[in-house]
Amino acid sequence: MGLTKLRTWVIGAVLLALVLVAGLWFLLLSPALDAAASVRAEAEATSSANEVRSIGLTALKTQSEQLPQMRADLQALQAAVPSSAQIPELLRQLQDTAAAHQVTLQSVQVQTPTTATAAPSPAATPSPSASATPTAAPAPAPASGLVLIPVVIQTAGERGNLDAFLSDLQTAMARLVVVTGVNETRSDAASGPPFTDQITGALLVLPDPNASATPSPTATAAG
């Protein structure tokens, strides 16, 4: 009988200990572990946010370092295709380029500007069963307000010098001149330049939509 009571007390003590351990878990250990997990999640989120912020700062630093070059590129584009005709500046550049290659700039004729147009989209091919009613071709669309100013430049000098002038006209001048043709004439005179070039081309102008209308340039001659 004494052993039975002892066994009962032992079992009761073990059950009480298990109950106490379970209560300790729910009351103390579980909230502490949940709090630790929450802190760990917040730390990971903060670390991720810091990494994103670091990447953003690196990108901003890179863009800031590239800003001077981007400004220089923009200024070069604005000089090549300005928002107005700027004929006096063009004449100065032509005269400087001609002088650099010992070429005589005989004349510069600036003609009436025209609005550049984009090529129309090709019309759909009708099916064999469709009627043969002719339709009007689609009108060319304006090319984003771009203006073409035809220009004719006449120069005289030695063949090599004229070639050098023509090369700089297309590649080295700040103002973009789109050359569309060159007509060369050889002089039979005993004195004077042996060759004359008549260069046809166009200037590009992209007017500022917020500015007033750009007046049409008049023909200008330089001798």
C-alpha positions in Angstrom: 0.0 0.0 0.0 2.9 2.3 0.7 4.4 1.8 -2.7 1.1 2.6 -4.4 0.9 5.9 -2.5 4.5 6.7 -3.4 3.9 6.0 -7.0 0.8 8.2 -7.0 2.9 11.1 -5.4 5.6 10.6 -8.0 3.2 10.7 -10.9 1.5 13.7 -9.4 4.8 15.5 -8.9 5.8 14.8 -12.5 2.4 16.1 -13.8 2.7 19.2 -11.7 6.2 19.8 -13.0 5.0 19.5 -16.6 2.2 21.9 -15.9 4.6 24.4 -14.4 7.0 24.0 -17.4 4.1 24.6 -19.8 2.9 27.6 -17.8 6.4 29.0 -17.8 6.6 28.5 -21.6 3.4 30.3 -22.3 3.9 33.0 -19.8 7.6 33.8 -20.2 9.5 32.0 -22.9 7.0 32.2 -25.8 6.5 36.0 -25.6 10.3 36.4 -25.3 10.9 34.3 -28.4 8.1 36.2 -30.3 9.7 39.5 -29.3 13.1 38.3 -30.5 11.6 37.2 -33.8 10.0 40.6 -34.2 13.2 42.4 -33.5 15.0 40.1 -36.0 12.4 40.9 -38.7 12.7 44.6 -38.0 16.5 44.4 -38.2 16.3 42.5 -41.5 13.8 45.1 -42.9 16.0 47.9 -41.7 19.1 46.3 -43.4 17.1 45.9 -46.6 16.0 49.5 -46.5 19.6 50.6 -45.9 20.8 48.6 -48.9 18.1 50.2 -51.1 19.1 53.6 -49.8 22.7 52.9 -50.4 22.0 51.8 -54.0 20.0 55.0 -54.5 22.7 57.2 -53.1 25.3 55.4 -55.3 23.1 56.1 -58.4 22.6 59.7 -57.4 26.4 60.1 -57.0 27.0 58.6 -60.4 24.4 60.9 -62.0 25.9 63.9 -60.2 29.4 63.0 -61.5 28.0 62.7 -65.1 26.1 65.9 -64.8 28.9 68.2 -66.2 29.3 65.9 -69.3 25.6 65.8 -69.8 25.4 69.6 -69.7 28.3 69.8 -72.2 26.5 67.4 -74.5 23.3 69.4 -74.2 25.1 72.6 -75.0 26.8 71.0 -78.1 23.4 69.8 -79.3 21.9 73.2 -78.8 24.8 74.8 -80.7 24.4 72.2 -83.5 20.6 72.6 -83.8 19.6 75.9 -82.1 16.1 77.2 -81.5 16.5 80.1 -83.9 18.3 80.7 -87.3 21.4 82.5 -85.8 22.7 83.4 -89.2 25.4 85.9 -88.0 26.9 83.1 -85.8 26.8 80.7 -88.8 28.7 83.3 -91.0 31.3 83.7 -88.3 31.9 80.0 -88.1 32.1 79.7 -91.9 34.6 82.5 -92.1 36.8 81.1 -89.4 36.7 77.6 -91.0 37.6 79.1 -94.4 40.4 81.1 -93.0 41.8 78.1 -91.2 42.1 76.2 -94.6 43.1 79.2 -96.7 39.8 79.1 -98.6 38.0 82.2 -100.0 34.4 82.3 -98.8 32.8 84.0 -101.8 29.1 83.9 -100.8 26.5 82.4 -98.5 22.9 82.4 -99.6 20.3 81.6 -97.0 16.9 80.6 -98.5 13.4 80.4 -97.3 12.9 78.0 -94.3 10.6 75.0 -94.6 9.1 72.7 -92.0 10.6 69.3 -92.0 8.2 66.5 -92.6 8.3 62.8 -91.8 7.7 60.2 -94.5 4.1 59.0 -94.6 3.3 55.5 -93.5 2.8 53.1 -96.4 -0.9 52.4 -97.2 -2.2 48.9 -96.6 -2.3 46.8 -99.8 -5.9 46.1 -100.7 -7.1 42.5 -101.1 -7.9 41.2 -104.6 -11.6 41.3 -103.9 -11.5 44.9 -102.8 -12.8 47.6 -105.1 -10.3 49.5 -107.2 -11.4 52.9 -106.0 -8.3 55.2 -105.8 -7.5 56.8 -102.5 -5.5 59.9 -101.8 -1.9 59.3 -100.4 -1.5 60.3 -96.8 0.0 63.7 -96.2 3.5 63.8 -94.6 3.3 64.6 -90.9 5.4 67.5 -89.4 8.6 66.2 -87.9 8.2 67.5 -84.4 8.4 71.2 -85.4 11.9 70.8 -87.0 12.7 73.6 -89.5 15.0 73.2 -92.5 16.8 76.3 -93.8 18.3 75.7 -97.3 21.8 77.3 -97.7 24.2 77.6 -100.7 27.8 78.2 -99.8 30.3 79.2 -102.5 34.1 78.8 -101.9 37.2 79.1 -103.9 40.8 77.8 -103.5 43.1 74.9 -104.0 41.5 71.4 -104.3 43.0 70.1 -101.1 42.1 73.2 -99.1 38.5 73.0 -100.4 38.3 69.3 -99.4 39.5 70.2 -95.9 37.0 73.0 -95.6 34.2 70.7 -96.7 35.2 68.1 -94.2 35.2 70.6 -91.3 31.9 72.0 -92.5 30.3 68.6 -91.9 32.2 67.4 -88.9 34.0 70.1 -87.0 31.8 73.2 -86.9 29.6 73.7 -83.9 26.6 74.5 -86.2 25.3 71.5 -88.0 25.2 71.9 -91.8 23.7 69.0 -93.7 25.5 68.9 -97.0 23.3 67.6 -99.9 25.5 68.3 -102.9 28.8 69.8 -104.1 29.3 71.3 -107.6 32.9 71.8 -108.5 34.1 74.2 -111.2 37.7 74.5 -112.4 39.0 77.9 -113.5 41.0 78.3 -116.7 42.2 81.8 -115.6 45.9 82.2 -115.2 45.4 84.0 -111.8 43.0 83.5 -109.0 41.7 80.3 -107.2 42.0 77.3 -109.5 38.8 75.6 -108.1 35.3 76.8 -107.0 32.9 74.8 -105.0 29.2 75.4 -104.8 27.9 73.6 -101.7 24.2 73.1 -101.2 22.9 72.0 -97.8 20.5 72.8 -95.0 20.6 74.2 -91.5 18.4 72.6 -88.8 16.4 74.7 -86.3 14.2 73.3 -83.6 12.1 76.3 -82.3 11.2 76.5 -78.7 7.5 76.0 -78.5 7.3 78.4 -75.5 9.0 81.2 -77.4 7.7 83.6 -79.9 7.8 82.7 -83.6 11.2 82.7 -85.2 11.4 85.3 -88.0 12.4 84.0 -91.4 16.1 84.7 -92.2 16.9 86.7 -95.3 19.5 85.8 -97.9 22.9 86.8 -96.7 26.0 87.3 -98.8 29.6 87.2 -97.6 32.6 88.0 -99.7 
